[in-house]
Amino acid sequence: MNLKKSKNMNIINEMKTLVIINESHKILKEQEEILNERFSEYELLKVPSEGWTKKEMDDMISKWHFKIFDQTIKFVFISPIPYLINVLSIKEGFNNGEDDNYEKCEQIVYIFHNDNRIKKEINGKLISVISETGWQLL
C-alpha cells in the first residue's frame, strides 16, 4: 500500500482515494504530482497484468457499495479498466440523481487523460506513444 500526502490547500477532500493501475504500468512523474496536488492521500490498487475476471470486479464493487453511496471513496484510473469505469460511473450517476441537491454530490470517478502523442520508429514501424507530459485528471 502506497500512501501519499500533500500539504496543498486545494485538495479535493479527505475521503479515501483508490488509484487503479496495472502492475505492469508505472505512475509518471507528472501524474504523481497531480495526485499529490489533488488528493490528501491515496492508495494504489494494482491490477494484475492478466487483469481481473468480471466476478472479481463484481466482488470489489460489492465491497465498495456503501462507500460509493456515502461518498466516502473516490477512484482514479491511471490504467483503463472499462468494466469498472462503466459500473462505477453508473453508480456515481445514480447516486447524484437520488440526491435532492445534485450540486452537493461529489465526483467519485476520475480518469487520467493525455492528448499528446509522440511518434517513434521501432523496427521500421512508425508508432504513436503517449507523452510523459500533458496529463489531465478528468
N, C-alpha and C positions, 0 to 999 in steps of 0.2 A: 504494500500500500504506500503510495507516494502522496504526501500532503504538502501543499504549497501555501504559504502565507503571503499576504500583500498588505502594505500599510497605506495603500491608495484609498483616498476618501470617496472615490467614485465607484466603489464596489457595489455590485448589483444587490446582494443580500447576504444573509448569514446562513441560508439553508444549505443542506448537503448538495454537492455537485459531483456527479459521476462523469468523468471524461472517458469516452469509449474509443479505444484504439486497438487495432490489430497488433498482436505481439510482434509481427514482422515489420511494422511501421515504426517510425520514431516521431516524437514531437519536435518540430522545428523550432529554432530559437525564437522566431517571431510569434509563433503560435503560443509558446510558453509565456512570452511577455504579455500577450493579450490575455491569457488565462489569469496570470498573476494580477493584472490590472483590473479585470472584471469581477473576479471571484475572491472572496476572503480565503477560501481553501477549497481544495478539490481532491478527489480520489481517482486514481487510474483504474479503469476496469478493462483489463487486457483480454481481447478476443483471441482465442486460439487461432493459429494460422490456418487451420482447416475449417474454422467457423463454428457456429453453433447450430444445432438442429432446431426446427420450429418448436418442438416440445421444450427444449432447454430455454429458448427465448420466452415461450409462454409461461414457464415456471418463474422466470425472473420478473416478468411483467406482473404476475400474480403477487409476488413478494413485494413489489413496489406499489401495488394498487392504492393503498390508503395514503401513502406518502404523496402520490400524484394528486389525489383529490384534496388532500390537506395542504397541498402546495408546499411541502417540506423537502422536496427533492427536485433537482434540475439535471438535465442530460446534455452533454456536449459531445457531438460526434466529430472526431478527427478522421476516423475511418468510417466510410458509409456502410451501414447495416440496414438495407432497405426495409426489411420487415419491422425491425424495432422502431425506425424513424416513422414508419406508417402508423403503427399501433399507438405509439406514444403521442404522436401529433393528433390522432383522433381523440385520445383521452384528454389531451390538453384542450382541444376544441370543445368537447362535450362539457368538460368542467367549466370552461369560460361561458358556455351557453347557459349553464344552470345557475350561474351566479346572478343575483339581482342587479349587480353593477359590474358590467364587463370590464370597466376601467380598473377595478380592484384586482383582477386576476393577472398574475404574472406569467410571462413566457417561461416554459419549462424545457423546451426542446430547442437546442442551438446547433448549428452546423457550421464548420469552418468551410470557407469558400475562397477560391483564388481564380481570377480571370487571366492571370499572367501565365503564359506558356513560353518555354524556351525550346527552340529547335536544336536537336542534336543528331549527329550522324553516328550510328552504331552498326558495324559490319555492313557498311554500304547502304543502309536504310536510314532515311530521314524520319525521325520521330519527334513528337512534341512531349515535353515533360513539364510538370507544374513547377513554377519558380518557387524558390525558398522564401521570397518576399512578396508582399502584396496580399497577405491573408486578411480576411474579414471574418468576424464572428456574427453570423446572421441568425 
